[in-house]
Amino acid sequence: MRHHKFSPRADYRLQESQRTKESASLSEKFRELKALTVELAYFSPEGVSRNSQIKYTVNPDHAKSVFRFDCANDECVGGDFDLSETLARAVSARQTTASGEMCCQGWLSKTTIDQVHCHNILRYKLTLGY
């Protein structure tokens, strides 16, 4: 049997993973939502250099209503990006697009907890179909 080494980052990710798994699917929570495309771009804290970018189509029957994305900083503790409220507001207003920017409020690394925030940036665009 493997024993997992405890770390603040691993513990946080495990909790968030469990929270996501236990949430309803998008189609259960938002019956009117038929299609969702997500565009994500991760940037350094200064917002100048892009670290990565992804675009994908979400399957509302399988995707979860806790709609979150990991921070691109592999050392970040307690951060990440939760777009659940953003998505809920967009669906409630029947918006066809929602875009914006979020700043990671996690800690830069396990050695900087309670001292230095991560502040990586996520720029997102959600395209919704009803």
C-alpha positions as CSV (number, residue, x, y, z in Angstrom):
1,M,0.0,0.0,0.0
2,R,1.4,3.4,-1.0
3,H,1.4,6.1,1.6
4,H,1.0,9.7,0.3
5,K,3.3,12.3,1.7
6,F,1.3,15.2,3.1
7,S,1.9,18.6,1.7
8,P,-0.2,21.7,1.9
9,R,-0.6,21.8,-1.9
10,A,-1.5,18.1,-2.1
11,D,-4.0,18.4,0.7
12,Y,-5.7,21.5,-0.8
13,R,-5.9,19.8,-4.3
14,L,-7.4,16.7,-2.8
15,Q,-10.1,18.8,-1.0
16,E,-10.9,20.7,-4.2
17,S,-11.0,17.5,-6.2
18,Q,-13.5,16.0,-3.8
19,R,-15.6,19.2,-3.8
20,T,-15.7,19.0,-7.6
21,K,-16.6,15.3,-7.7
22,E,-19.4,15.8,-5.3
23,S,-21.0,18.6,-7.2
24,A,-23.9,18.2,-9.7
25,S,-23.2,18.1,-13.4
26,L,-23.6,21.3,-15.4
27,S,-26.7,19.9,-17.1
28,E,-28.2,19.1,-13.7
29,K,-27.6,22.5,-12.3
30,F,-28.2,24.5,-15.5
31,R,-30.9,22.7,-17.4
32,E,-31.0,25.4,-20.1
33,L,-27.3,25.2,-20.8
34,K,-26.8,23.1,-23.9
35,A,-23.2,24.0,-25.0
36,L,-20.1,25.5,-23.4
37,T,-16.7,26.4,-24.9
38,V,-13.9,27.5,-22.7
39,E,-10.8,29.5,-23.6
40,L,-8.2,29.9,-21.0
41,A,-4.9,31.8,-21.1
42,Y,-2.5,31.7,-18.1
43,F,-0.2,34.7,-17.5
44,S,2.6,35.6,-15.2
45,P,1.7,38.0,-12.3
46,E,2.8,41.0,-14.4
47,G,0.2,39.9,-17.1
48,V,2.8,40.2,-19.9
49,S,4.1,36.7,-20.6
50,R,1.6,34.0,-21.4
51,N,2.5,30.6,-19.9
52,S,-0.1,28.5,-21.7
53,Q,-3.4,28.7,-23.5
54,I,-6.2,26.1,-24.0
55,K,-9.6,26.1,-25.8
56,Y,-12.0,23.2,-25.4
57,T,-15.6,22.3,-25.6
58,V,-17.3,21.1,-22.4
59,N,-19.8,18.3,-22.2
60,P,-22.5,19.6,-19.8
61,D,-23.7,16.1,-19.0
62,H,-20.2,15.1,-17.7
63,A,-18.6,18.4,-16.5
64,K,-19.2,19.4,-12.9
65,S,-20.9,22.5,-11.6
66,V,-17.9,23.3,-9.4
67,F,-16.1,24.8,-12.4
68,R,-12.5,25.3,-11.4
69,F,-9.0,25.3,-13.0
70,D,-5.6,24.7,-11.4
71,C,-3.1,27.5,-11.2
72,A,-0.3,27.1,-13.7
73,N,2.3,27.6,-10.9
74,D,3.3,24.0,-9.9
75,E,4.3,25.3,-6.5
76,C,1.1,27.3,-5.7
77,V,-0.6,26.4,-2.4
78,G,-4.3,27.1,-1.9
79,G,-4.9,29.1,-5.1
80,D,-6.4,28.1,-8.4
81,F,-9.3,29.7,-10.3
82,D,-12.9,28.9,-9.5
83,L,-15.2,30.1,-12.4
84,S,-18.4,28.5,-10.8
85,E,-19.9,31.9,-9.8
86,T,-19.0,33.5,-13.1
87,L,-20.6,30.7,-15.0
88,A,-23.7,30.7,-12.8
89,R,-24.2,34.5,-13.3
90,A,-23.7,34.1,-17.1
91,V,-26.3,31.3,-17.3
92,S,-28.7,33.2,-15.0
93,A,-28.5,36.3,-17.3
94,R,-28.6,34.0,-20.4
95,Q,-25.4,35.6,-21.7
96,T,-23.8,34.0,-24.8
97,T,-20.3,35.0,-23.7
98,A,-18.6,35.9,-20.5
99,S,-15.0,36.9,-20.2
100,G,-12.7,38.3,-17.7
101,E,-9.5,38.0,-15.7
102,M,-8.8,36.4,-12.3
103,C,-5.7,36.7,-10.1
104,C,-4.6,33.7,-8.1
105,Q,-4.8,34.3,-4.4
106,G,-2.9,31.2,-3.4
107,W,0.6,31.3,-1.9
108,L,3.6,31.3,-4.2
109,S,5.1,28.1,-2.7
110,K,5.0,26.1,0.5
111,T,7.9,28.2,1.9
112,T,6.0,31.4,1.4
113,I,2.7,30.5,3.0
114,D,1.3,33.6,4.8
115,Q,4.0,35.8,3.2
116,V,3.9,35.9,-0.6
117,H,0.8,35.4,-2.8
118,C,1.1,33.7,-6.2
119,H,-0.8,36.3,-8.2
120,N,-0.7,34.4,-11.5
121,I,-3.4,35.6,-13.9
122,L,-6.1,33.6,-15.7
123,R,-7.8,35.3,-18.6
124,Y,-10.9,33.4,-19.7
125,K,-13.8,33.5,-22.2
126,L,-16.8,31.3,-21.9
127,T,-19.1,30.9,-24.9
128,L,-22.5,29.5,-23.9
129,G,-25.3,28.0,-25.9
130,Y,-28.9,27.5,-24.9
